[in-house]
Amino acid sequence: MEDIGPYSTQPVPLDGMTALPGGFDGSRGENRLPQAHCQILAHNDLQAIHCWLAEFEGSPQTVRNYRKEAERLLLWAITQRHRPLSGLLREDFQAYQAFLTNPQPASYWCGPRAPRHSLQWRPFQGPLAPSSQRQTLIVVNALLSYLVDAGYLRGNPLSLVRRRNKTLTPETGEALAQERFLDRETWEYLKRYIAGLPQTTRREIEHYERTRFLFHFLYLLAPRVSEVASHPMNSIREYRGKWWWFVQGKGGKKAKVPVTDEMLDALMRYRRFLGLDDLPATDDLSPVVRSLKGTRPVSANMIYRLVKGVVTAASESIALEAPLPAAKLGKASTHWFRHTAVTHGDDAGIGLKYLQASARHEKLETTAIYQHAEDHRWHEAWKKLQYD
């Protein structure tokens, strides 16, 4: 086995790599084109990856996500396959797909979150779920395609696997369900698009204010679209010193969801725009979301079409800048924001019990005996989910 230096005992993050071990730097990789064909200032794999990442320097979250996948692949190529990244072949990428399901040896590859340059840092926290595996391979494919377009690589061997392996394009209901949420990067692009909506004419302002409120509602309360259309303003009310959304959901089941200060601010802003008092009175049966003029309710179908219109326009606005988030946004619909809220809440550290209670995925009867004593803690925990 060739010497791979410190990489054999301790993984090194990409931004800590000053040079790759001799024979593994990719300067003579099997899949390399002659340097005369190269359109980027890259003589080795590390330089080529940095050229690719530099294309996204205006999007820090994108850089972090893409860097993570590049360093995983680079370390795996060197330590597991004993090849430079630019020497990987079709069979190598088949092996990489299998590796993602169970990175071994676990002591080298997996560990809890830790500072990137500490001895405790590891590339993975554990095996990747199918949706994460797919996202990893999408990013790696984007890297390889870029290097082919740049004249650095002869071809993209992963594209050969993609045509033969359905795990990259899952068609089952289960696989699709796992994908129906917006990752943080894509969510940030959408928020930026909404914040930049035109506000010159009165109609543009009306559209902006309703859109802003609607997406706060979808994200911070995790409703079903039918619930957005059917509930009145007084379903948001104070209870035991906290604000809650009292919702009647699927099967007529009644529940309550914490209304955070951020959600309450969004509600008050929307109500002020409509010429209403800041907070709804107990007898305010007017619809939560309404027509642009603020006079009529809107149907669930109309809310669905409003959301689809916004995410489609947002997708088109970033298609050149960020093709992967754009593709995901183009598929999104109203229900995605319910999954997005729960997923981001889990990432933010909200306990599973509170996530289940807020999303109302499980029967409430089994947790009802604990709710009265823990309402305050639940309300505080839900604040970890923030729109801004």
C-alpha positions in Angstrom: 0.0 0.0 0.0 1.3 3.4 -0.9 2.0 5.9 1.8 -0.8 8.4 2.1 0.7 10.3 5.0 -1.5 11.9 7.7 -4.7 11.0 5.7 -4.3 7.4 6.7 -4.9 8.0 10.4 -6.8 11.3 10.6 -9.2 12.8 8.1 -8.3 16.4 7.0 -11.0 18.9 5.9 -10.6 20.4 2.5 -9.7 23.8 3.8 -6.9 22.3 5.8 -5.3 20.5 2.9 -2.2 22.3 1.6 -1.1 19.5 -0.7 -2.2 16.0 -1.5 0.2 13.0 -0.9 2.6 12.3 -3.8 1.0 10.2 -6.5 -2.5 11.1 -5.3 -2.6 14.8 -6.3 -4.2 14.1 -9.7 -1.5 15.8 -11.7 -1.3 12.6 -13.7 -4.7 11.1 -13.1 -5.9 8.5 -15.6 -9.0 10.6 -16.5 -7.0 13.9 -17.0 -6.9 15.7 -20.3 -3.6 17.3 -21.3 -3.0 20.6 -19.6 -3.3 22.5 -22.9 -7.0 21.7 -23.0 -7.7 23.1 -19.5 -9.6 26.3 -19.1 -9.0 26.8 -15.4 -5.8 27.4 -13.5 -5.6 24.0 -12.0 -2.7 21.6 -12.2 -4.0 19.1 -9.7 -7.3 17.9 -8.1 -7.1 20.2 -5.1 -6.7 23.3 -7.3 -9.5 22.0 -9.6 -11.9 21.6 -6.7 -11.1 25.1 -5.4 -11.8 26.5 -8.9 -15.2 24.9 -8.8 -16.1 26.1 -5.3 -15.0 29.7 -6.3 -17.9 29.7 -8.8 -20.2 29.9 -5.8 -18.4 32.4 -3.7 -21.5 34.6 -3.5 -23.4 31.8 -1.7 -21.6 30.8 1.5 -24.1 28.0 2.3 -23.7 26.5 -1.2 -19.9 26.6 -0.7 -20.2 24.8 2.6 -22.4 22.1 1.2 -20.4 21.5 -1.9 -17.1 21.6 0.0 -18.4 18.9 2.3 -19.1 16.6 -0.6 -15.8 17.3 -2.4 -13.7 16.6 0.7 -15.6 13.4 1.4 -15.0 12.1 -2.2 -11.4 13.3 -2.2 -10.5 11.6 1.1 -12.3 8.4 0.1 -10.5 8.2 -3.3 -7.1 8.6 -1.6 -7.6 6.4 1.5 -10.1 3.7 0.2 -9.3 3.4 -3.5 -5.7 4.6 -3.5 -6.4 6.8 -6.5 -6.5 10.5 -7.2 -9.9 11.9 -7.7 -9.1 12.4 -11.4 -8.3 8.7 -11.6 -11.6 7.4 -10.5 -13.5 5.2 -12.9 -17.1 4.0 -13.2 -16.5 1.0 -10.9 -15.1 3.4 -8.3 -18.2 5.4 -8.2 -20.3 2.3 -7.8 -18.2 1.5 -4.7 -18.6 5.0 -3.5 -22.4 4.7 -3.6 -22.2 1.6 -1.4 -19.7 3.3 0.9 -22.2 6.2 1.6 -24.7 3.7 3.0 -22.2 2.6 5.7 -18.9 4.6 5.9 -16.2 2.2 7.2 -14.0 2.2 9.2 -16.5 4.2 11.3 -13.7 5.4 13.7 -12.1 7.2 10.8 -15.2 8.4 9.0 -17.9 9.0 11.5 -18.3 11.1 14.7 -20.4 13.8 16.3 -20.3 17.4 15.1 -16.9 19.0 16.0 -14.9 22.0 14.8 -13.5 21.4 11.4 -9.8 21.6 12.4 -10.1 19.7 15.6 -8.9 16.1 16.1 -12.5 15.1 16.7 -13.7 16.2 13.3 -15.0 13.5 11.0 -16.5 13.8 7.4 -19.8 12.0 8.4 -22.0 11.7 11.5 -23.0 8.3 10.3 -24.5 6.4 7.3 -26.4 8.6 4.9 -30.2 8.2 4.4 -31.3 7.5 0.9 -32.3 11.1 0.3 -28.9 12.3 1.5 -27.1 9.7 -0.7 -28.9 11.0 -3.7 -28.1 14.6 -2.9 -24.4 13.7 -2.4 -24.3 12.1 -5.8 -26.0 15.0 -7.4 -23.4 17.4 -6.1 -20.5 15.1 -7.0 -22.0 14.8 -10.5 -22.1 18.6 -10.7 -18.4 18.8 -9.7 -17.3 16.2 -12.3 -19.4 17.8 -15.1 -17.8 21.1 -14.3 -14.3 19.6 -14.6 -15.2 18.0 -17.9 -16.6 21.3 -19.2 -13.4 23.0 -18.0 -11.2 20.7 -20.0 -9.7 19.2 -16.8 -11.2 15.7 -17.1 -11.8 13.6 -20.1 -15.2 12.4 -19.0 -17.6 12.0 -16.1 -17.6 8.4 -15.0 -20.5 9.0 -12.6 -22.8 9.7 -15.5 -22.3 6.1 -16.6 -23.6 4.9 -13.3 -26.5 7.3 -13.3 -27.9 5.8 -16.4 -27.9 2.3 -15.0 -28.7 2.9 -11.3 -32.2 3.9 -10.3 -31.2 4.9 -6.8 -30.1 8.2 -8.3 -33.6 8.9 -9.7 -36.0 7.2 -7.2 -39.5 6.8 -8.3 -41.1 5.1 -5.3 -43.5 7.0 -3.1 -41.2 6.5 -0.1 -38.2 8.0 -1.9 -40.2 10.9 -3.2 -41.6 11.7 0.2 -38.1 11.9 1.6 -37.3 14.5 -0.9 -40.3 16.7 -0.4 -38.6 19.4 1.7 -36.3 22.3 1.1 -32.8 22.1 2.4 -31.4 25.2 4.2 -29.6 26.5 1.1 -32.8 26.3 -1.1 -34.9 27.8 1.6 -32.5 30.8 1.8 -32.8 31.3 -1.9 -36.6 31.3 -1.7 -36.6 33.8 1.2 -34.3 36.1 -0.7 -36.6 36.0 -3.7 -39.7 36.8 -1.6 -37.9 39.7 0.1 -37.0 41.1 -3.3 -40.5 41.0 -4.8 -41.4 44.4 -6.4 -43.3 46.9 -4.3 -43.9 49.8 -6.7 -47.6 49.6 -7.5 -50.4 49.1 -5.0 -51.1 45.6 -6.4 -47.4 44.7 -6.1 -47.4 45.7 -2.5 -50.6 43.7 -1.8 -49.0 40.7 -3.5 -45.8 41.1 -1.5 -47.5 41.5 1.9 -49.8 38.5 1.4 -46.9 36.3 0.1 -44.7 37.3 3.0 -47.3 36.4 5.5 -48.4 33.2 3.7 -44.9 31.8 3.7 -44.3 32.7 7.4 -47.5 30.9 8.1 -46.6 27.8 6.1 -43.1 27.6 7.6 -43.7 28.6 11.2 -46.9 26.7 11.8 -46.5 23.7 9.5 -50.1 23.6 8.4 -51.9 21.6 5.8 -53.1 23.7 2.9 -56.7 23.0 3.7 -56.1 24.3 7.2 -54.7 27.6 5.9 -57.8 28.2 3.9 -60.4 27.1 6.4 -59.3 28.7 9.7 -60.4 32.2 10.9 -58.2 34.8 12.5 -59.5 34.0 16.0 -57.9 30.6 15.7 -54.8 32.4 16.7 -55.3 33.4 20.3 -53.6 33.7 23.7 -53.8 30.9 26.2 -52.0 30.7 29.6 -49.8 33.7 28.7 -48.7 32.3 25.3 -50.0 32.7 21.8 -51.1 29.5 20.0 -52.8 28.5 16.8 -55.8 26.4 17.6 -56.3 24.2 14.6 -58.9 21.6 13.6 -57.0 19.2 11.4 -57.2 15.9 9.6 -60.2 13.9 10.7 -61.6 16.8 12.7 -58.9 16.4 15.4 -58.3 19.5 17.4 -54.8 20.6 18.5 -52.7 23.7 19.2 -49.4 24.8 17.7 -47.1 27.4 19.3 -47.2 30.9 17.7 -43.7 32.3 18.2 -42.9 35.9 18.6 -41.7 35.9 15.0 -45.0 34.4 13.8 -46.9 36.9 15.9 -45.0 39.8 14.4 -45.8 38.5 10.9 -49.5 38.3 11.8 -49.5 41.8 13.2 -47.8 43.2 10.1 -50.3 41.6 7.8 -53.2 42.7 9.9 -51.9 46.3 10.0 -51.6 46.2 6.2 -55.2 45.1 6.0 -56.3 48.0 8.2 -57.1 45.7 11.2 -56.1 45.8 14.8 -52.8 44.3 15.6 -54.3 41.1 17.1 -57.5 39.3 16.4 -60.4 39.6 18.8 -62.1 36.4 20.1 -65.0 37.0 17.7 -62.9 37.7 14.6 -64.1 35.0 12.2 -62.5 36.6 9.1 -60.2 34.3 7.1 -56.5 34.2 8.0 -55.4 34.5 4.3 -57.5 36.4 1.9 -57.8 38.0 -1.5 -55.4 40.8 -2.4 -57.9 43.4 -1.5 -58.4 41.7 1.9 -62.1 41.3 1.5 -62.7 37.6 0.6 -61.3 34.2 1.7 -59.2 32.2 -0.7 -59.6 28.5 -1.4 -57.1 25.7 -0.7 -56.7 25.4 -4.5 -55.9 29.1 -4.8 -53.3 28.9 -2.0 -51.7 26.0 -3.7 -51.6 27.9 -7.0 -50.2 31.0 -5.2 -47.4 29.0 -3.7 -46.6 27.2 -6.9 -46.4 30.5 -8.7 -43.9 31.9 -6.2 -41.6 28.9 -6.0 -41.7 28.5 -9.8 -40.7 32.2 -10.3 -38.0 31.8 -7.6 -36.7 28.7 -9.3 -36.4 30.5 -12.6 -34.7 33.5 -11.0 -31.7 31.3 -9.8 -31.6 28.8 -12.6 -28.2 30.0 -13.8 -26.7 30.9 -10.4 -27.8 27.7 -8.5 -29.2 25.0 -10.8 -29.6 22.3 -8.1 -31.6 24.5 -5.6 -33.5 25.8 -8.7 -34.5 22.3 -9.7 -35.7 21.5 -6.2 -37.7 24.7 -5.9 -39.3 24.0 -9.2 -40.8 20.8 -7.8 -41.9 22.3 -4.5 -45.6 22.7 -3.5 -47.5 23.8 -0.5 -47.1 20.6 1.4 -43.3 20.7 1.1 -43.3 23.6 3.7 -44.9 21.3 6.3 -42.0 18.8 5.8 -39.5 21.6 5.6 -40.6 23.1 9.0 -40.3 19.7 10.7 -37.0 19.0 9.1 -35.5 22.4 10.0 -37.0 22.1 13.5 -35.2 18.8 14.0 -31.9 20.4 12.7 -32.4 23.3 15.1 -32.6 20.8 18.1 -36.4 20.9 18.8 -37.2 17.6 20.6 -39.0 14.9 18.6 -42.0 15.0 20.9 -42.6 18.7 20.3 -42.1 18.2 16.5 -44.7 15.5 16.5 -47.1 17.6 18.5 -46.6 20.7 16.3 -46.9 18.7 13.0 -49.7 16.6 14.5 -48.4 13.5 12.8 -49.4 11.2 15.7 -52.5 11.0 17.9 -52.5 13.7 20.5 -54.3 11.5 23.1 -51.0 9.7 23.9 -49.3 12.9 24.9 -52.2 14.9 26.2 -51.5 14.1 29.9 -48.1 15.7 29.6 -49.0 18.8 27.6 -50.4 21.0 30.4 -47.3 20.7 32.5 -45.0 21.2 29.6 -46.7 23.9 27.5 -44.1 26.5 28.5 -41.2 24.3 27.5 -42.8 23.3 24.3 -43.4 27.0 23.4 -39.8 27.9 24.2 -38.5 24.9 22.2 -40.6 25.9 19.1 -38.9 29.3 19.1 -35.8 27.5 17.7 -37.5 27.4 14.4 -36.9 30.9 12.9 -38.0 32.3 9.5 -35.1 34.9 9.6 
